[in-house]
Amino acid sequence: MIRPRWQGLKPQQNAGAWRRWDRMVAIIATLNLAWVLVDLSYIPLRNFWLQRNLYPVSSLPLVVPLPWLPDITPVLDPLKGIEPHRETQAYLDGFKRLDQALQTDSSLGLTSITLLKQQQKLTENLISSQRLLSSSNAAALDQLKNRLRARTGLNSAQQSADLLLSQGHINQNGWNRERQFWNQQILPLVEINYWRSIDENGRPTDLSWRVDAPFQLLFLLDIALRCLRLKSRYPAIRWRDAVLRRWIDLPLLLPFARWMRLVPVTERLSRAGLIQLEPLRAVISRGVVALLAVELFEVITIRVVDTFQQLIRSPQLPERVRGLCSHQTSDANEDQELLELLRLWLPLLLTKVGPALRPQLVALIGHLLQQSLSRSVMPEPLRRVAALQSAEAEFSRQLATGMVDSVLDVSRGAGNRIGQRDQVLETLGTDALDRLWEELAVILEQGPVLERSQDLLTSFLEDLKRSGFRQFRDQDDVDALIRELDGLNFSPADQTPKPPV
């Protein structure tokens, strides 16, 4: 393993205490994330939190009450600058007085009749002045009118309200039945109306920072402690690098885009061991890495092929070939690299590899010689005589052995001489290579060889690029690669994974 550039690595102390601290901060960060999600969604979902009723199908009057949920509107409304709307609150208070009077006075006395007329006037003002539009609840106003019309069958919402609050209608249908309609169908639409104050900048009031500020101070303290722990463990690391290593915690300190806190909170929970994300990470990384590997291989290979094509099309190709000569290079060490490589490998091939192949070479050359002799020297009738065939095979083997031994003796001697430092040999080898590059450059400069070779080579590379990269775009290849990775990761050690189907 490569050691870090800071060499003074100190063992981590109080690991148990720090682990408990990390878990506590991770839990607090999770609570803060829950608060952020509630805060960001409170205004759009205020009607739900106010009434705690769920409407699965908006087109049907189907209501699922959720009374077990806490009523958080008294706590969050002041933070958002929300106050009850005066007109709608007066309407609700008037209906409450009317309800109490009708429940105690079933004979509709003078007080009840007066309250009915007042409620008719309040309903008329509510519908005509469109008070529900003040909190962007235009749909609630239309829904209120539609329910009044559907209740009476009249075309006018105002006439429907006057009929439902008339003395004759109450006496005919009874207040208990009408009271249920108003409480379940009309008043919930009036309750959602509110008034929201404006701050000095002309924006709606939002005091959520008062709740968020203590969390951010705690996160700032935790980040400072993490940097201090990193600095104490790696003394040579700079403070700037220690802070930059905690870049993932930046959303915890930002007052905007607070939904991004999901990333550092998830990272903290995972590092604290409170949640296990490794299986999910492994599944995602396999797919991403497979796709990136294909894309990266395509880019690199296309770049290499394009570079070769540009080099081949270049009119300075003969000069580049001539530049390979030893007297054209600027680096003195570069002149001897090829010769050193030949001096390293030629003795090994001639003295080690070649003699090790002696039995195979003898058998191969002997067989070839026997086939040649039997076809060219031996007449057809004599080829079937067993004694002559045995003599022919023995002669071929002895001849092949002599030839191979002679060649191997020569190769051993040449290999030993090449392996030794010889200034004359180096000079002759350098001259031979220089002559090779010079003659090749001269041939390329003369005649149509250069242009024709450039066309053929570039066409070959273009065909290779087009035909070869079609396979990489096939999704089946990526899926097969992922299946192969799964087989390598999840197969037992003593079981060879099956090839992808």
C-alpha positions in Angstrom: 0.0 0.0 0.0 1.3 3.5 -0.8 2.0 5.5 2.3 0.4 8.9 2.5 2.5 12.0 1.9 2.1 12.8 5.6 4.3 10.3 7.3 3.6 10.9 10.9 0.4 8.8 11.3 -0.8 8.7 14.8 -3.2 6.1 16.2 -6.7 7.4 16.8 -7.5 7.9 20.4 -10.9 7.8 22.2 -12.4 6.0 19.2 -15.4 4.8 21.2 -16.3 8.3 22.4 -15.9 9.8 19.0 -18.1 7.0 17.5 -20.9 7.8 20.0 -20.5 11.5 19.2 -20.8 10.7 15.5 -23.9 8.7 16.0 -25.5 11.4 18.1 -24.8 14.1 15.5 -26.1 11.7 12.7 -29.4 11.3 14.6 -29.6 15.1 15.2 -28.9 15.7 11.5 -31.7 13.2 10.6 -34.1 15.2 12.8 -33.0 18.4 11.2 -33.6 16.9 7.7 -37.1 15.9 8.8 -37.7 19.4 10.0 -36.4 20.8 6.7 -38.7 18.6 4.7 -41.7 19.6 6.8 -40.7 23.3 6.6 -40.3 23.2 2.8 -43.6 21.5 2.2 -45.6 23.2 4.9 -47.1 26.0 2.7 -48.2 23.7 -0.1 -49.6 21.1 2.5 -51.0 23.5 5.0 -54.5 22.5 4.2 -53.7 18.9 5.0 -52.0 19.8 8.3 -54.9 22.1 9.3 -57.6 19.5 8.7 -55.6 16.3 8.7 -57.9 14.8 6.1 -56.7 12.8 3.1 -58.6 12.9 -0.2 -57.5 9.9 -2.2 -59.7 10.8 -5.3 -60.1 14.5 -5.8 -63.2 14.1 -8.0 -65.0 12.2 -5.3 -66.2 13.3 -1.8 -64.1 10.6 -0.2 -62.3 11.6 2.9 -59.9 9.6 5.0 -59.5 11.3 8.4 -56.1 11.1 10.1 -56.8 12.3 13.6 -53.7 10.7 15.1 -51.5 13.2 13.3 -50.4 16.2 15.4 -51.8 19.6 14.6 -48.6 21.6 13.8 -50.3 24.7 12.4 -50.2 26.6 15.8 -46.4 26.1 15.9 -45.5 26.7 12.2 -48.0 29.4 11.3 -46.2 32.1 13.4 -42.9 31.1 11.8 -44.4 31.6 8.4 -46.1 34.9 9.3 -49.6 33.3 8.9 -52.5 34.7 10.7 -56.3 34.0 10.4 -58.0 36.1 7.8 -60.3 38.6 9.4 -63.3 38.2 7.0 -63.2 34.4 7.0 -62.6 34.3 10.8 -65.7 36.5 11.3 -67.6 34.1 9.0 -66.5 31.1 11.1 -67.3 32.9 14.4 -70.8 33.9 13.1 -71.5 30.3 12.1 -70.4 29.1 15.5 -72.9 31.5 17.2 -75.6 30.4 14.8 -74.9 26.7 15.5 -75.1 27.2 19.3 -78.4 29.2 19.0 -80.1 26.7 16.7 -79.0 23.8 18.9 -80.5 25.4 22.1 -83.5 27.0 20.3 -85.2 24.5 18.0 -88.2 26.7 17.5 -86.2 29.4 15.7 -86.8 32.4 18.0 -85.9 36.0 17.2 -82.2 35.5 18.1 -81.9 32.5 15.7 -83.6 34.3 12.9 -81.4 37.4 13.3 -78.3 35.1 13.3 -79.6 33.4 10.1 -79.9 36.7 8.3 -76.4 37.8 9.5 -75.0 34.5 8.2 -76.7 35.0 4.9 -75.1 38.4 4.6 -71.6 37.0 5.6 -72.0 34.3 3.0 -72.9 36.8 0.3 -69.9 38.9 1.2 -67.7 35.8 1.2 -68.8 34.8 -2.3 -69.0 38.2 -3.9 -65.7 39.6 -2.6 -63.8 36.4 -3.3 -62.0 36.4 0.1 -60.7 32.9 -0.5 -58.4 34.3 -3.3 -56.2 36.0 -0.7 -54.3 32.8 0.1 -54.2 31.5 -3.5 -57.1 29.2 -2.9 -59.1 30.0 -6.0 -60.1 26.4 -6.5 -61.5 26.4 -3.0 -63.9 29.2 -3.9 -65.1 27.4 -7.0 -65.5 24.2 -5.1 -67.6 26.0 -2.4 -69.9 27.4 -5.0 -70.3 24.1 -6.8 -71.2 22.4 -3.5 -73.8 25.0 -2.7 -75.4 24.6 -6.2 -75.3 20.8 -5.9 -77.0 20.9 -2.5 -80.0 22.9 -3.8 -80.1 22.3 -7.5 -80.1 26.0 -8.3 -77.8 27.7 -10.8 -76.8 30.6 -8.5 -74.5 30.0 -5.5 -75.8 33.0 -3.7 -79.4 31.9 -4.1 -78.4 28.5 -2.9 -76.8 29.9 0.2 -79.9 32.1 0.9 -82.1 29.0 0.5 -80.0 26.8 2.8 -79.9 29.5 5.5 -83.6 30.4 5.2 -86.1 29.9 8.1 -88.4 27.7 6.0 -85.6 25.3 4.8 -84.3 24.9 8.4 -87.9 24.1 9.7 -88.5 21.6 6.9 -85.2 19.7 7.0 -84.0 20.2 10.5 -80.8 21.8 11.6 -78.9 18.7 12.6 -78.9 17.5 9.0 -78.0 20.9 7.6 -75.4 21.4 10.2 -73.6 18.2 9.0 -73.5 19.6 5.5 -72.0 22.9 6.5 -69.4 21.4 8.9 -68.2 18.8 6.4 -68.6 20.5 3.0 -68.4 24.2 3.4 -66.5 25.2 6.6 -63.3 23.2 5.7 -63.1 25.3 2.5 -63.4 28.5 4.5 -60.9 27.5 7.2 -58.0 27.2 4.8 -58.0 30.9 4.0 -55.3 32.9 5.8 -53.3 36.1 5.7 -49.5 36.1 5.5 -47.3 39.1 6.4 -44.6 40.6 4.2 -41.0 41.3 5.5 -38.9 44.3 4.7 -37.6 42.8 1.5 -41.2 42.5 0.1 -41.2 38.7 0.4 -43.5 36.5 2.6 -42.3 36.3 6.2 -40.3 33.2 7.0 -38.7 32.8 10.4 -37.7 29.2 10.0 -34.0 30.2 10.4 -34.7 30.6 14.1 -35.2 26.8 14.4 -32.5 26.0 11.9 -29.8 28.2 13.4 -29.1 25.9 16.5 -28.7 22.9 14.2 -26.3 24.8 12.0 -24.2 25.9 14.9 -24.0 22.2 16.1 -23.0 21.1 12.5 -20.3 23.8 12.4 -18.9 22.6 15.7 -18.9 19.0 14.5 -17.1 19.9 11.2 -14.5 21.8 13.3 -14.0 18.8 15.5 -13.7 16.5 12.5 -11.0 18.7 11.0 -9.2 18.8 14.4 -9.4 15.0 14.6 -8.0 14.7 11.1 -5.2 17.2 11.9 -4.3 15.3 15.1 -4.1 12.0 13.3 -2.2 13.3 10.2 0.0 16.1 11.6 1.5 17.0 8.2 -1.9 17.8 6.5 -2.7 21.4 6.1 -5.8 23.0 7.6 -7.1 23.9 4.2 -6.9 20.3 3.0 -8.6 19.1 6.2 -11.5 21.5 5.7 -11.8 20.6 2.0 -12.1 16.9 2.9 -15.4 17.7 4.6 -16.9 19.4 1.5 -19.8 17.0 1.6 -21.0 18.8 4.8 -21.4 22.1 3.0 -25.2 21.7 2.5 -25.6 21.5 6.3 -24.5 25.1 6.6 -26.2 26.6 3.6 -29.5 28.6 4.2 -30.7 27.8 0.7 -31.2 24.6 -1.2 -31.7 22.9 2.2 -33.1 19.7 0.5 -29.4 18.9 -0.4 -28.8 18.0 3.2 -30.1 14.6 2.3 -26.6 13.8 0.9 -24.5 14.6 4.0 -27.1 13.2 6.4 -27.1 9.9 4.5 -23.3 9.8 4.5 -23.2 10.4 8.2 -25.7 7.7 9.0 -23.8 5.3 6.8 -20.4 6.1 8.5 -22.0 5.9 11.9 -23.3 2.4 11.2 -26.9 3.3 11.6 -27.9 2.4 8.1 -26.4 0.0 5.6 -26.0 1.4 2.1 -23.2 -0.9 0.8 -25.6 -3.2 -1.1 -27.3 -0.3 -2.8 -23.9 1.4 -3.5 -22.6 -1.9 -5.0 -25.6 -2.3 -7.3 -25.4 1.3 -8.5 -21.6 1.4 -8.9 -21.5 -1.8 -10.9 -23.9 -0.4 -13.5 -22.2 3.0 -13.5 -18.7 1.6 -13.7 -19.6 -0.7 -16.5 -21.1 2.1 -18.6 -18.2 4.4 -17.8 -15.7 1.7 -18.7 -17.3 1.3 -22.1 -17.4 5.0 -22.7 -13.9 5.6 -21.5 -12.5 2.7 -23.6 -14.3 4.2 -26.7 -12.9 7.6 -26.1 -9.3 6.4 -25.5 -9.3 4.0 -28.4 -10.9 6.6 -30.9 -8.3 9.1 -29.7 -5.4 6.6 -30.3 -6.8 5.6 -33.8 -7.3 9.3 -34.7 -3.7 10.1 -33.7 -2.4 7.2 -35.8 -4.5 8.5 -38.8 -3.1 12.0 -38.4 0.4 10.7 -38.2 0.0 8.5 -41.3 -1.7 11.4 -43.3 1.1 13.8 -42.3 3.2 14.8 -45.3 6.2 14.9 -42.9 6.0 11.1 -42.4 9.3 10.5 -44.3 11.0 13.1 -42.1 9.6 11.5 -39.0 11.0 8.1 -40.1 14.3 9.7 -40.9 14.2 11.3 -37.4 14.5 7.8 -35.9 18.2 7.8 -36.9 20.7 8.1 -34.0 22.2 11.3 -35.3 18.7 13.0 -35.5 17.7 12.3 -31.9 18.4 14.9 -29.2 18.5 12.5 -26.3 21.8 10.6 -26.0 20.3 7.8 -24.0 17.5 7.3 -26.5 20.1 6.2 -29.1 21.0 3.1 -27.2 17.6 2.0 -26.0 16.8 -0.3 -28.9 20.3 -1.8 -28.9 20.1 -2.4 -25.2 16.8 -4.1 -25.7 18.2 -6.3 -28.4 21.3 -7.1 -26.3 19.0 -8.2 -23.4 16.7 -10.4 -25.4 18.8 -11.9 -28.2 21.2 -13.8 -25.9 18.2 -15.2 -24.0 16.5 -16.4 -27.2 19.7 -17.8 -28.7 21.2 -19.4 -25.6 18.2 -20.3 -23.5 15.0 -20.5 -25.4 16.5 -22.1 -28.6 18.3 -25.0 -27.0 15.3 -25.8 -24.9 13.3 -26.4 -28.1 15.9 -28.9 -29.5 13.7 -32.0 -29.2 10.7 -30.3 -30.8 12.9 -28.8 -33.6 14.5 -32.1 -34.3 11.1 -33.9 -34.6 9.7 -31.1 -36.8 12.6 -30.8 -39.2 13.0 -34.6 -39.3 9.4 -35.0 -40.3 9.7 -32.4 -43.0 12.8 -34.0 -44.4 11.2 -37.4 -44.4 8.2 -36.1 -46.3 10.4 -34.3 -48.8 12.6 -37.4 -49.4 9.7 -39.8 -49.8 8.1 -37.7 -52.4 11.0 -36.6 -54.4 13.6 -39.4 -54.1 11.8 -42.6 -53.3 9.9 -44.2 -56.2 6.3 -45.1 -55.6 6.7 -48.9 -55.5 9.5 -48.7 -52.9 7.6 -46.4 -50.5 5.6 -49.4 -49.2 8.8 -51.4 -48.1 9.0 -51.2 -44.3 12.8 -51.5 -44.2 13.3 -48.6 -46.6 10.8 -46.5 -44.6 12.7 -47.2 -41.4 16.0 -46.3 -43.0 14.5 -43.2 -44.5 13.1 -42.1 -41.1 16.5 -42.7 -39.3 18.3 -40.8 -42.0 15.9 -37.9 -41.7 16.3 -37.9 -37.9 20.1 -37.9 -38.0 20.1 -35.2 -40.7 17.7 -33.0 -38.7 19.7 -33.6 -35.5 22.9 -32.4 -37.2 21.2 -29.4 -38.7 19.6 -28.4 -35.4 22.7 -28.9 -33.4 24.7 -26.9 -35.9 22.2 -24.0 -35.8 22.0 -24.1 -32.0 25.8 -24.1 -31.7 25.9 -21.1 -33.9 23.1 -19.4 -32.0 24.8 -20.1 -28.6 28.0 -18.6 -29.9 26.2 -15.6 -31.4 24.2 -15.1 -28.2 27.3 -15.2 -26.0 29.0 -12.7 -28.2 26.0 -10.4 -28.4 25.6 -10.5 -24.6 29.2 -9.1 -24.2 30.0 -5.5 -24.5 31.5 -4.8 -27.9 32.0 -1.3 -29.2 32.4 -2.4 -32.8 29.1 -4.4 -32.6 27.3 -1.5 -31.1 28.6 0.8 -33.9 27.7 -1.7 -36.6 24.2 -2.2 -35.1 23.6 1.5 -34.9 24.8 2.0 -38.5 22.4 -0.8 -39.6 19.4 0.7 -37.9 20.3 4.2 -39.3 20.6 2.8 -42.7 17.2 1.0 -42.3 15.4 4.2 -41.4 17.2 6.2 -44.1 16.3 3.8 -46.9 12.7 3.5 -45.7 12.4 7.3 -45.7 13.9 7.5 -49.2 11.4 4.9 -50.5 8.5 6.8 -49.0 9.7 10.0 -50.7 9.9 8.4 -54.1 7.0 7.4 -56.2 3.3 6.9 -55.2 4.2 4.5 -52.3 3.7 7.1 -49.6 0.3 8.4 -50.8 -1.0 4.9 -51.5 0.2 3.5 -48.2 -1.4 6.5 -46.4 -4.8 5.8 -48.1 -4.7 2.1 -47.3 -3.7 2.5 -43.7 -6.1 5.3 -42.9 -9.0 3.3 -44.6 -8.0 0.2 -42.5 -8.1 2.2 -39.3 -11.4 3.9 -40.2 -13.0 0.5 -40.9 -11.6 -0.8 -37.6 -13.0 2.2 -35.8 -16.5 1.9 -37.3 -16.9 -1.9 -37.2 -15.3 -2.4 -33.8 -17.2 0.3 -31.9 -20.6 -0.9 -33.0 -20.3 -3.7 -30.5 -19.6 -1.3 -27.6 -22.9 0.5 -28.2 -24.9 -2.7 -27.7 -26.7 -2.7 -24.4 -26.4 -6.5 -24.3 -22.7 -6.2 -23.9 -23.0 -3.9 -20.9 -25.6 -6.3 -19.4 -23.3 -9.2 -20.0 -20.5 -7.4 -18.3 -22.6 -6.7 -15.3 -23.7 -10.3 -15.1 -20.0 -11.3 -15.3 -19.2 -9.0 -12.4 -22.1 -10.5 -10.4 -20.7 -13.9 -11.1 -17.3 -12.9 -9.9 -18.6 -11.2 -6.8 -21.2 -13.7 -5.6 -19.9 -17.0 -6.8 -18.0 -19.2 -4.2 -14.3 -19.3 -4.4 -14.2 -22.9 -5.5 -16.8 -22.5 -8.1 -16.0 -21.1 -11.5 -18.7 -18.6 -12.6 -20.6 -19.6 -15.7 -20.2 -17.4 -18.8 -23.1 -15.0 -19.4 -25.9 -16.4 -21.5 
